Amino acid sequence: MATKYVAGSDGARIAQDICGEGPALMLLHGAGETRRDWHKTGYVDRLRDEFTVINIDIRGSGESETITRIENYSIQKIVSDFREVQDCCGIHQIMIWGYSFGGNNASYLGAWLDCV
């Protein structure tokens, strides 16, 4: 798993890894977890044969940058990070699979971004 980084909406460094082929699927981890948990539990291995799996560390988690100012953790900034990752990958349509905190964040995508 090779880690790549993209600059978030405010320049924060967001860690990601990408593997597989097929329609794009972004995995969003739960609170207190990291993108590595999707690997440890076998989800990435099972999905990579049918999807381009984009697995990110939500800002402040894992290998993504931790920022000390509370306003840098607004839902708008977090959701914008997802779009920055999507744009960096050159993907126009994406499916989202979020667990717990990641699922909550994913629920805002439709309201604030024009992605499917």
Long-range contacts (C-beta under 8 A, 24 or more apart in sequence): 1-36, 1-39, 3-63, 4-88, 5-63, 6-84, 6-85, 6-88, 7-84, 8-59, 8-65, 8-77, 8-80, 8-81, 8-84, 9-77, 9-80, 9-81, 9-84, 10-67, 10-72, 10-77, 12-59, 12-64, 12-65, 12-67, 12-72, 12-77, 12-81, 13-64, 13-65, 14-56, 14-57, 14-59, 14-64, 14-65, 14-81, 14-84, 14-85, 15-56, 15-57, 15-62, 15-63, 15-64, 16-54, 16-55, 16-56, 16-57, 16-85, 16-88, 17-55, 18-52, 18-53, 18-54, 18-55, 18-89, 19-44, 19-48, 19-52, 19-53, 20-44, 20-47, 20-48, 20-49, 20-50, 20-51, 20-52, 20-53, 21-48, 21-51, 21-52, 22-49, 22-50, 22-51, 22-52, 23-50, 23-51, 23-52, 23-93, 23-95, 24-51, 24-52, 24-54, 24-86, 24-89, 24-91, 24-93, 24-94, 24-95, 25-51, 25-52, 25-53, 25-54, 25-94, 25-95, 25-96, 25-97, 26-54, 26-55, 26-56, 26-82, 26-85, 26-86, 26-94, 26-95, 26-96, 26-97, 27-53, 27-54, 27-55, 27-56, 27-97, 27-98, 27-102, 28-56, 28-58, 28-82, 28-96, 28-97, 28-98, 28-99, 28-101, 28-102, 28-103, 28-105, 28-106, 29-57, 29-58, 29-61, 29-62, 29-99, 29-100, 29-101, 29-102, 30-99, 30-100, 30-101, 30-102, 30-103, 31-100, 31-101, 33-61, 33-99, 33-100, 34-61, 34-62, 34-63, 35-61, 35-62, 36-62, 51-95, 52-89, 52-91, 54-85, 54-86, 54-89, 54-91, 54-94, 56-81, 56-82, 56-85, 58-101, 58-102, 58-105, 75-105, 75-108, 76-112, 78-105, 79-105, 79-108, 79-109, 79-112, 79-113, 80-112, 80-113, 82-106, 82-109, 82-113, 83-113, 83-115, 86-115
